[in-house]
Amino acid sequence: MRFSTKAIHTGEEPDLDGKGDVVVPIHISTTFARMNPEIPTGGYEYTRTGNPTRKALEEKLAAIEDAKYGLAFSSGLAAESTLLLSLLKKGDEIVASDDLYGGTRRIFESVMKNFGVNYITTDMTGEIDERIMKGKNMVWLETPSNPLMKVIDIKKMAEMAHDNSSILVVDNTFASPYFQNPLKLGADVIIHSTTKYINGHSDSLGGAIMVNDDNIQRN
């Protein structure tokens, strides 16, 4: 399917066994009934852990990024916080591009440092001193960046990150999946503030993570 077809139809299969909905309705229930106390009916038990509406969104987000998994969050920073706290531990280090969304920088400085995770920044638009990559657990970049619109070679950064056994995270918010698919260029994780271009900009708050790696998804 082309991009527009995936964006419209993925996750929106008609509910032919139920009411016949051709568009997934907004499920606002917090809790789902069980016919068997041990088995969630339809796979859902509590909206915090799963919801049919969110599932449809996650399938759609994964499809337009050509990802195996899509995860939806209440904001871009919620997605970032979950990713960082899931994959990093005390003593780990991040090397990030030098132009970062302010909220991302504040998470690194005000939150992750309290967990013993340190970060440094460097200009990733030109030649990079490979020594700065040594021992880093995660490489984090935005391209185009916010706010200076710096453009970084994702494929080159993926090769450098993986040569050092680092996870490469790409914030793809500004380009959107329509113009750029970082997973195809070697990224391990894609982050989005869906509040912005995916959503039409500022209609509602949201965030997303897209991955192909089973282990990252499970974490």
N, C-alpha and C positions, 0 to 999 in steps of 0.2 A: 504493500500500500504506500501511496505517497504521503508526505507529511500531513497535509490537510485532512486526508481520509483517516489516518491514524488518530489525529487530534480530535476528530469528531466522533469516531465510532468505537475505538478501543475502550473497553470497560463499560460500554453502553449496550450490550447485547439485550434484545427484548426479553422480558420476563414472561416467557410463554407458559411456564408452569404456575405462575402466580396470577397477578392482576393484568398482565399484558403490557406493562410499562415499556415504552420505547426509549425513555430517558430515566436514568437511575434517580429515584426520589431522594430527598434529604431525610435520612434516618436520624431522628433526634432522641430515640430511646436510649437510655443509659444501660439498660439491662435486657437480656434476651431470654425468653422462656426455654425450658428444657423438658422434653418428653421423658428423657432418661437422666436422672441426677448426675450420672457420671460422664455424659456426652453432651457437649454444647449443640443445640439445634442449629443446623446450618453452619456450624463452625464458629459462631459468635456467642460470647458470654457476657462481655462488658465492653462498652464503647471505648474505654481507654486502651484496650488491647486489640480491638478490631471492630470494624463497622462497615456495613455494605457500601455506604456512600464513599467512605475513605478508601476502601479497596478499589472502587472504580477509578477514583482519582489517581491512586498509586499505579494502577495498570496503565492509565493514560500517560502519566509522566514517564514511566519506564519506556513505553512505546516510542514516544517522540525523541527520547535520548538514545534509542536502540540499546537499552539496558535490560538486563535480566530481572533486576529488582528495582522498584521505586518505593520510597518511604516518605510519607507526608507528615508535616509538622505544623505547629501553630504559628511559627515564624521562621525566618531564615536563621536567626540566632539560636532558636531552639534546636534546629537541625545541626548547627555547628557545635553547640554544647554537647549534644548527644553523641555526635561523632567523636569529638575530642575525649570525652570522659569514657567512652567505650573502648577506644583503641590505644590510649596512652596511659602511662603510669608514672609514678614518682621516679625522677631521674632521667626521663625521656626528654628529647630536644626536638624543636621544630625549626626549620629554616623557611622563611616566608618571603614572598616578593615585597619590595619596599613600599609599594603603594597599595594600601589595604583599606577596605571599608572600615570606618571608625568603630563600628560595633565589633568587628572581628578583632581589631587591635586591642580593644578593651577586654575581650574575653581572654586573649593571650596574656595581657598584663595584669588584669585584676582578678581573674578567676583561675586560670591554669597555673600561674606561678604559685598560688596557694596550695596547689596539689603537687608541687615540686616539679612541674613541667616548665622548662625554659624555652625561650624562642629568640632567634635573631632574624634580621631582615637583610636582604641584599638586592641589588638591581639585577633582575633576571632578563632584561631586554637585550643584553649584549653578551660578551664573553664572561664566563663565570669561573672564578677560581675554584677548582674542584676540591681544594682542601676544605672549603667551607661546608661541603656536603658530607664530609667524613663524620661518621658517628651519629648522624641525624636520623631520627626515627620516622619523621614525617616532613615532606616538602609540600608547602601550601602556596598556591599562586592564584591570582585573579587575572584573567585576560579576556577581553579588555578590562582594565582595572578601574576601580571606583575610588577617587574621582578623576584621575588624570588620563584615563583611557590608554594606559600603556599596554602594548601587545607583546606577548611572550610566546616563544616557540614551544608548544606543549610536547611535541614529539621529542625534541632534544632534552627537555627537562625530565621526561619519563625515562629516557635512557640513563641520564645521570642519576636519577633517584634510584632506579632499580639496580644500577651498578653498585650502589651503596646499601642495598636492601632496605630502602626507605619506601614508605607509602606516599604516592603522589595524589594530592587532593587539588582539584581545580574548581574554583568558583566560576561557574558559567553563567551567572546572572545576566550580565550585560549583553553577551552575544546571543543567548538563548539557544535552545536546541535547533532552532530553524537554521541558524548560520554556523553552528559549531557543535561537534560531538566529541568531547575530550576522551571518552572511553575508547574510541576508534584510534586515537593518537597515542594511547598507552597509559592514560590516567587510570588510577585505581578507584577513585571516588569522585563523584560530581556533586557539588553543592549548589543550591539555588535559593535565593529569596524569591519565592513565587509571588510576593507582593508586587514585584516590578514587572518585567517584560512578559513573562509567561501569562500573567494575569491581566495584562492590559494596563498595568501600573496603577496601584493604589486603590483598586476597587475593594480588595479585602487583604487581610494579612495571612501570610503562609510561608512555608519553607519546604524544601525537599532534598533528599539524598537519593542518588541513583548509583548502583553498583552492578558489577557482573560477578564478583568474587563471592562464593558461598560463605567462606569463613568471615569475611567482613560483614556480610548481611546478618549472619547469626549473632555476631557480637553486638 
